[in-house]
Amino acid sequence: METVVSGIRSTGKLHLGNYYGAIKNFVKMQHEHRCYFFIADLHSLTTHPTPQDLHANVRQVAIEYLAAGIDPEIATIYIQSDVPEVAELYLYMNMNAYLGELERATSFKDKVRANPNNVNAGLLTYPVLMAADILLHHATKVPVGKDQEQHLEMTRTFANRFNRMYNTDYFQEPHAFSFSKQLVKIPGLDGKGKMGKSEGEANAVYLSDSPETIRKKVMRAVTDSGPTEPNQQKPEAIQNLFTLMAAVSSPDTVQHFDDLYNRCEIRYGDLKKQLAEDIIAATAPVRQRIHEISTDNTYISKAIRQGNEKARESARKTLADVREIIGFRKF
């Protein structure tokens, strides 16, 4: 049985991008692989959350992991900061990561442009921490989105560099994994880029959003004045709506609106109304479970404690091996 590792940053509620880009696959994977799904609260520190927000966000992600169908009796759900071996392996891997390659990472350059007043070392070494998360459990499969593919390539680089440096074959190369043929990238409602928390509340549809909130957000999604000639290429904002529809609607529904667009007969209001109702229907079971689990503190705590213990058992074995390989031996 191969090992799968993946995590989601605890920076707020989970949205459709998290669900279709990651969590739906997590639910399938847990029955076929040895799975470690963590809540990446260490990664979230790059944005300097308050202690109250950090704790609340970690709890919310745990609730939504469970509500989406991840079974703590089958998969390992744990909090990143509760496994100190993560930080230790991160330190060792940082010694073998070089400034130039970290500065060339696309995500780092994007963050620098977006937040020039918060270029902290954690942003620079984010790929190293991600590598530590993955290598800690010897994952061979990592369900990542398109924006994380470069980081996964860097993880392979760090693993191979460690092996060469210490003349070992200890770390395996992890590879991207998805149950679909292509890695999923869910676009936002602002007409550009992926759905994300950092792009603003209106850009994302959250799993816990009420039906009325979903309708309001979708109806405000960016569009244009409509096609001017048959079969013309869709601009990014319009293609984003069709990509969203492909995730939540039936193929017949997508084809119907695509035909209308190609005939220059589309009415974006109708498309948005249909899209909103399909999102509401697709997320209804998860939304109901979120409300149920939110009040069951005993269940939440048990699931996390159990997962933390299982994750630490795996992590301690890896760190004992790594210390031995590096040369940290007891006298």
Helices and strands as residue ranges (DSSP letters): E 3-9, H 16-18, I 19-23, H 24-29, E 34-40, H 41-44, G 45-47, H 51-68, E 76-79, G 80-82, H 85-94, H 99-103, H 106-114, H 121-124, H 126-135, E 141-142, G 146-148, H 149-165, E 175-176, G 197-199, G 201-203, H 211-219, H 236-248, H 251-262, H 268-293, H 297-326
